[in-house]
Amino acid sequence: MQLLGSPASPFVRKVRVVILETDQTAEIEEVDVSTTPVNSATEVIAANPTGKIPALIRPDRPAIYDSRVICQFLNDRAKADLYPDARKWDTLTLEATADAIMEAAVLMVYEKRVRPENEQSPAWIEAQWGKVQRALDAVNTRWMSHLAGPMDAAHIAMGCALGYLDFRHEGRGWRSGVDGLADWYEAFSVRDSMQKTAPTA
Ligand SMILES: N[C@@H](CCC(=O)N[C@@H](CS)C(=O)NCC(=O)O)C(=O)O
């Protein structure tokens, strides 16, 4: 199988961490692509009509895409337990919250990098950051007991979301006011799978 991705993408990183944590590196070749909302890579469109990464190309079946779909596919394939039945809806909701942080943070980057300067909206960028802050507050207030438990897909997604904030939005100081979450991230980010997938430009 081939994983279409990029070393900077937090969504791709989720999948790469799952591959490492479920010991599937030998069966998946990682292929780096360059794709943006206004210039989709041809090979990505062939796998995912929306032109987004990650996409996983399977030999005899259609490609699958969206990090949440791919993570669940890989979890099932490895018979791992990253979506435990006992806390499935909590895990999915926390994963969705992490993905929403990534989405807002990625859109902020696109606004500056991809949209012409005279069309950029500072108010829109700040609104995206507002989403990030509200999500961080909610996780710090409501979800720390989940994060204190055994690692599942939500831990991986949250780790990748926070890593992306450090990577692209370091100056925003996301740790301010969310001490518990910041402490959790310091401990989680030393995992081998997180160290091996640290984002690069
Ligand atoms: N919901 C998707 C989001 C993926 C996504 O937005 N990926 C970005 C890279 S970080 C992308 O491919 N952007 C290109 C585009 O928006 O066309 C997922 O979880 O896989």
The ligand as an ORCA input file, in Angstrom:
! r2SCAN-3c Opt
* xyz 0 1
  N     -10.412     15.863      7.030
  C      -9.185     15.591      6.293
  C      -8.358     16.864      6.206
  C      -7.091     16.664      5.367
  C      -6.440     17.991      4.970
  O      -7.018     19.078      5.085
  N      -5.187     17.889      4.515
  C      -4.491     19.057      4.001
  C      -3.002     18.960      4.313
  S      -2.665     19.247      6.019
  C      -4.648     19.082      2.502
  O      -4.555     18.060      1.872
  N      -4.882     20.265      1.925
  C      -5.034     20.432      0.511
  C      -6.393     20.961      0.160
  O      -7.109     21.456      1.057
  O      -6.739     20.878     -1.005
  C      -8.424     14.458      6.979
  O      -8.629     14.225      8.185
  O      -7.668     13.739      6.308
*
